[in-house]
Amino acid sequence: MRTRTRMAIACAATAVLTVAFTGQASAADATASCSTTGASGGMSADYPSGEIWPYLEFGISLSVTDTLADGHHVRVRLITKEVGNSAVVTWKWHSLTSGKGETLTLSTTARDEYGIEATGVEVARFEGDEKLNYCRDWS
């Protein structure tokens, strides 16, 4: 039952990830970046001014660059840790399929009603739905 509850929370958190930047803060308050074979990327979190930790909702910017002409595509996603239990929540992947030298940049919001303890980024290279290699970094 506990596993189902955590899965439901993770799915709900993923569903709230939208491609709409809130703009509540003006500067990046946390950043993370990493590189792996064929891909590099990063994230920045803009926490709302005037609010205290843990934050329930804030702006996120994600980017990924394809660095290798190998026929594989690259993806980026937000990763977070829940307040209290530090369980890692993996958010929706965002894919870049246009080839070497291209970069995907997007702004979103992250929301978790239980609060987010930490933010990070996962960058990976894929063949279809098979993850070939990846890296993670936490802010």
N, C-alpha and C positions, 0 to 999 in steps of 0.2 A: 504494500500500500504506500509506503514511504517513497519508493522508487517512482511509482505512478504520480505521486504528488509533485516530486521534483521535476519529472518529465513534463507535467502539465504547466508548472511554473516556467520552465525553460521554453516551452512552446509558446506560452503567452508572452514572454519577454521577447521572443523572436518575432512574433506577430506585430509587436508594437514598433519594431524598427522600421521607420519610414524614411523615405527620401524627401525630407523637409527639414531644413536647418532652423532651429528655434531662434538663434541670434540673441539669446539672453545674456551672453557674456561677450566681451570684446577681444580677449586674448586667450590663447591656449593655456590652460592650467596644468595639463599633463600631456606628455607625448611618449610615444614608443615607436621603435622602428627596428626592422631586421632585414637580412638578406639571406637567401638560400640559392642554390644552383638554379639559374634561370629566372629568378624573381626577386624583387625588393619592394618593400612597402612600409607604410607607417600609419599612425593614427594620432590625432590630437583630440583632447576632450576640453570643452569649454563649459566649466561649471557655472551655474547661475550666481550672479553677484547678490549678496545679501542673504543667501541661504547657507546653512551649516551642513557639514557632513553628517550622515550619509545622504547623498543626493538621490532623489527619486527619478529625476529627468534632467538631461543636459544634452548639449550639442556635441556631435562627434563628426570628425572629418576623417575619411579613409582614403588611402591611395595605394596603388600597386603598379609596378612597371615590369614589363616583360624584358628581360635582359639577355635572352639567348634565342637565336634563330634555330629552333629545334622542332617546330611543329606542335609543341605542347602549349596549352593555354595556362594562364595564371589566375589566381583568385586571392582575395583579401576578405577578412572578416574581423569583427570586433569580438573580443573575449572579455568577460568580466568575472568578478568574484562576488558572490552574495555576502551581504552583511551577516555576521554571526557564525556562519559555518564555513565560509571561504570556498564553497562549492563553485567550481568553474562552470560558467554558462557560455556556450558557444553560440554565436549569433549566425545569421544567414550569410552565406558566401556571396560575394560579388565578383563576377568573372570578367576577364579581359581576354578577348580572342583575336585581336587585330594584329598581333605579332610583335617582333623584337623592336625595342625602342619606343613603343607606345605606352602611355600611362592612363590609367583610369583614376579619376578623383571624384569623390562624392561627399556630400554633407548629409547627415542624418540626425535623428535624435535617438537616444537610448533611454528607456524607461523601465524601471523595475519597482513595483510597489513595496518591496521589502528593503530597498536601498542597495546601492552598488558600492562595494568596499574598494575595488581596484579595477582599473581598465587596462587593456592590452590589445595587441594585434597579432593575428596569425596570417602569414603569407605562405602560399603554396603553389606548386607547379602540378598540373594535372594532365592525365591522358584520359579523356572521357570523364568518368566519375571516379577514376582511381587516382588517389593522391600519391604522387611520386616522391616528393620531398617537401619539407616545410620548415618554417622557423616561427618562433613566438618571442615576444618581448612584452614586458609589463612596464607601466609607467610608475 
